[in-house]
């Protein structure tokens, strides 16, 4: 029997995502000026206020208030009527030194003996249903909000948009798990006051369907674009008026959108958030490594869909387990346990090995903090960091290294493909 599956995404102006972006901007600045920094930075945003908290061990000092304000302004919170603005909000820093009890289990005499920064299990997932090996409903949800943000920043076609927004996509699948059609699209977007409320909802719905959705379809391959049809149920701002939003409408916290950040409810999630954490925290680095493994295994043809789990004990170098689930889609004559053993041989999951392989001790994290940590295109660019205490620094960095398909030949050789 056919079934429905739904995923959601949130915009860069959603309160939780503001918090994520501030935390990752702070992390990037710490790593830019001191690559060995240990950072666990949490952010709270609410009406007119930003609170920074957490633990840091670093040889550098930052103007954390200015960094937070720059992030907020870049997102688009620049007007007093939003009740939250980068130029006027209060910024309180409660950041303090990392616990020595934790640090002694992580830092070792030899870097390759670095222990895991915490216990826990992390998951990576990949599926063949999209070109970037991501779940389709989440991929479309992200694209809806990325296009919406582009329209907002441009301001020429839809001039009333404000930064806070959410999207949700429901897809109908066949019995053999093939997408058949898009059933429902939900978009809730913050907006300016309208002169006449009775025309507000009709205008917003018309613009979303006639301006935004065609642009989203242009970003998709033909087979996915064909899933859009005249029978999609649209729920556009279903509660009605959405003028009060952002941190004035709801408080935001780092790490509250972990399913948006990963696979939209497909596969699994270990529970640990990513943003604000340096790569010694396996919540982040091992989740990226597991995605790297899953994506390369699927792309190499081992299976059409793969979930990889890796687990750790705090301060221990080797992972406590590596697990693989192919959901019955394996293309090789091996059990999932045998596939897991080969994957463990191909992908070194020790914390320092992950940092080195994926080049994680670089300031690459702000770009992950909105519209998903997985599924984006790897790229190299130069980032500039300026500090009243440390001067100006330019760094060429590789973004989204865990999305690179750089293990295909090794996998094919190991699996005889």
Beta strands, then each sheet from edge to edge (+ up, - down):
strand 1: 3-10
strand 2: 38-46
strand 3: 49-57
strand 4: 90-97
strand 5: 120-127
strand 6: 161-173
strand 7: 179-191
strand 8: 233-236
strand 9: 252-253
strand 10: 305-312
strand 11: 321-325
strand 12: 379-387
strand 13: 391-399
sheet 1: 1+ 6- 7+ 8+
sheet 2: 4+ 3+ 2- 9+
sheet 3: 5+ 10- 11+
sheet 4: 12+ 13-
end
